Amino acid sequence: METLKINIKDALLGITEADVKALDNVANEALVKLHEGTGAGNDFLGWVNLPSSITDEFLAELQQCADSLRANCDYVVAIGIGGSYLGSKAVIEALSDSFSAYIDNKSTKILFAGQNIGEDYLYELQNFLADKRFGIISISKSGTTTEPAIAFRMLKEQLEKQVGKKAAAERIVAITDARKGALRQLATEEGYKTFVIDDNVGGRFSVLTPVGLLPIAVAGFDIKALVAGAVEMEKATREEGENNPAYVYAEIRNALYRAGKKIEILVNYNPKLHYFGEWWKQLYGESEGKDLKGIFPAAVDNSTDLHSMGQWIQDGERTIFETVISVLNQQHTSVIPSDEANLDGLNYIAGRRVDEVNKMAELGTRIAHMDGGVPNILITLPALTERYLGQMIYFFEKGCGISGYILDVNPFNQPGVEDYKRNMFALLEKPGYEKETEAIKARLS
């Protein structure tokens, strides 16, 4: 069975195998905490055994809802922020034709809103949808998170004006809390189809829940295969030791962190993985960046970013290490032609596949960066398919949980995220924030 693999031999720069093995005890304890629910944040461990708990009946219900939206909508707007959009965006972008936005193939397309407060973005989105058949997937536990709540209010009003209140209700799906919250109340009153966000699964770990699975299914991709890949990785990461890729990843990155490597750069050589890097940044940044600790997560798209960030990575401050995702097989074949004039000097690679050139750029860069003192972790993925993406999603989730506990933080809370919200509410003079409004106005005067 082909599967995701990890190779850390090129990461042993400035550290030894003994440095990594020294973390065995704490890594073993971290794995036990995840499986037995004895660590900090243990009320948010629903994702650990999630893949294997998903039934065929539940996937069929999700697919039926997706098929209904696809039958009635040319566009579906997934409204959410953070983990409520990044996971589905990452998978959809990885699996889609790079130019799908320009292809009129009558396949329902997923658009995103609620991930920003851009006035021009929302205006242009509403203007685009003005003469389109569209539906909405609103994703929020509370229904009151500012960014998605604004987008949902505006798009709900627009949809009701375009098709009527009753027809609009049939094109709106709410993914929300089981019992409480503004979105749950509205869904009950309006009769929206609903799916539940379980209380024990945090947003950044929610891609394998309806939060991610429904938009992915609406986009036309195989959620059964995605979940099956995650199940494979769930099984592969149960035991401690070198046969557990998530365990190996968590150990090596923490050994590097303890040796002064404070920045991890996730590197891909396939442009379809750009948003996977964005999802990964939230997963690790929000999980580990607390108590004045944590590896700073960054991401680059190579070879594009070799012409912008390459110089810094090669010769800048040696506080970084790289985790490289290498996709072994491509979906298509493109061969470089020969040219009689050969003005560009490329005839020496004529007849070779483009991916062969890309792989040599990848290998050459890894060698150069290692020569420059940058440790490299290599993740190989057989191909960009639903199954292998499911494996990689769960691999990084499990690695994050283990790594957070090795770091001795609660990987499942995000107290710092609330600070900007309190200031924003105070500045907007939200009811209930009178004291905060007075304080922040005095500070700004």
HELIX and SHEET records of a PDB file:
HELIX    1   1 LYS A    9  ALA A   11  5                                   3    
HELIX    2   2 GLU A   17  LYS A   21  1                                   5    
HELIX    3   3 ASP A   24  GLU A   36  1                                  13    
HELIX    4   4 ASN A   42  PHE A   44  5                                   3    
HELIX    5   5 LEU A   50  SER A   53  1                                   4    
HELIX    6   6 ASP A   56  ASN A   72  1                                  17    
HELIX    7   7 GLY A   82  SER A   84  5                                   3    
HELIX    8   8 LEU A   86  LEU A   95  1                                  10    
HELIX    9   9 SER A  100  TYR A  102  5                                   3    
HELIX   10  10 GLU A  119  LEU A  129  1                                  11    
HELIX   11  11 THR A  146  VAL A  163  1                                  18    
HELIX   12  12 LYS A  165  GLU A  170  1                                   6    
HELIX   13  13 ALA A  182  GLU A  190  1                                   9    
HELIX   14  14 GLY A  203  PHE A  205  5                                   3    
HELIX   15  15 PRO A  210  VAL A  218  1                                   9    
HELIX   16  16 ILE A  223  ALA A  236  1                                  14    
HELIX   17  17 PRO A  245  ARG A  258  1                                  14    
HELIX   18  18 PRO A  271  LEU A  273  5                                   3    
HELIX   19  19 HIS A  274  GLU A  288  1                                  15    
HELIX   20  20 THR A  304  HIS A  307  5                                   4    
HELIX   21  21 GLY A  310  ASP A  315  1                                   6    
HELIX   22  22 ASN A  347  ILE A  349  5                                   3    
HELIX   23  23 VAL A  354  ASP A  371  1                                  18    
HELIX   24  24 GLU A  386  LEU A  407  1                                  22    
HELIX   25  25 VAL A  417  LEU A  427  1                                  11    
HELIX   26  26 GLU A  434  LEU A  444  1                                  11    
SHEET    1   A 5 LYS A   5  ASN A   7  0                                        
SHEET    2   A 5 ASN A 376  ALA A 383 -1                                        
SHEET    3   A 5 ILE A 320  ASN A 329  1                                        
SHEET    4   A 5 ILE A 263  ASN A 268  1                                        
SHEET    5   A 5 PHE A 296  ASP A 301  1                                        
SHEET    1   B 5 LYS A 109  ALA A 113  0                                        
SHEET    2   B 5 TYR A  75  ILE A  79  1                                        
SHEET    3   B 5 PHE A 134  ILE A 139  1                                        
SHEET    4   B 5 ILE A 172  THR A 176  1                                        
SHEET    5   B 5 LYS A 193  VAL A 196  1                                        
END                                                                             
